[in-house]
Amino acid sequence: MIFGMGVVNGKTKVRVDFGFHGVLLRLQSCQVSIKNEVNIIFKNAVDVLFGGLTYWLVGYGMGFGSEPGSNSVVGVGYYFLDASEKDMGFLFSSFFFQLAFATTSATIVSGAMAERATLEAYVVFSLVSSLIYALPSRWLWYKGGWLKQMGALDIAGSAVVHILGGTNGLVATLLMGPRIGVFKPGTKEPKMGYPTNALLGMFMLWGVWWGWLGFNCGSTYGITGGKWKLSSRAAAATLLASMGGGTVGIVYSWLMRNGKIEIRYTLDGVLGSLVSISALCSLARPWESLLIGTVGGYLAILGGELIGRLRIDDPVGVVTVHVVGGVWGMLTVGLFLRPDRVAGLTNYAGIKR
């Protein structure tokens, strides 16, 4: 649970958010203008409601179905998901975890569409977003997925969640164009609604880890048979990566802004590092985690500068954080992967000893 306060028109408002989605919508809502804050928060709720519904109806089956007609690209079965007493433990826990990823990939996109998309159009997007997510989740996380069979490894979603969400966000912002007044001569860049609360949202991700620690550690899918060891390594790797990304954000701002610290550099640095470490979180050594996070944060910041020069209006840094960080994260798998003798995570990659 996340508490925060802000002052609007002389009145103090208190917010209470829950879990990873609460943190993410706090980061997004506090970086847009005050008048659009409620709009973007409501769209995050729409992601869970409508995206979650279609994922239960069809999406989970497309990602993990194994009935006749299934192949390495798309699955068949598990529609209108239900399970017997024998299978309910695994199926429902898997559905819950994958649903969180599916709706998060949609929530990422809402930041790139901030202050431009109508609610009706966004409802339609939410309905299909979980179906879009179902395909790459099968390719990389289902035992018969074509990328899985080729040896690709993405432990906690650098590609499946973040590159997907960031790419969808890039397409969305290019189709809709910039917000009114943005990039026009003599027009100032829109200010954050609540910079203090944006930092609070980042701190909840960075320091308390209800969001990323849950995803990265939980991606071991259990604590038995030595999996708890991988979960503990994922926790350490995630924290160390964020330290590198956050530090580079502060140093970059101080050097490039004549000793001034800009919040957005710290935000992009931390979040870029978290996206980057997600692919290898359970297998990265401490020094590797710090390096991955530092480089990921720096690349996310540079990507943000490039996006601005290209006159692409990405209000909360969705494209740079999630696409750039995700691509770097997947590259680190090739650079730092070593055999996993605890749970065999690298067996599909052909690395067993």
Helices and strands as residue ranges (DSSP letters): E 2-8, E 11-17, H 19-29, G 34-36, H 37-46, I 47-51, H 52-54, I 55-59, H 60-64, H 88-112, H 119-141, H 146-149, I 158-163, H 164-176, H 195-203, I 204-208, H 212-218, H 227-256, H 263-277, H 286-309, H 318-318, I 319-324, H 325-336, G 347-349
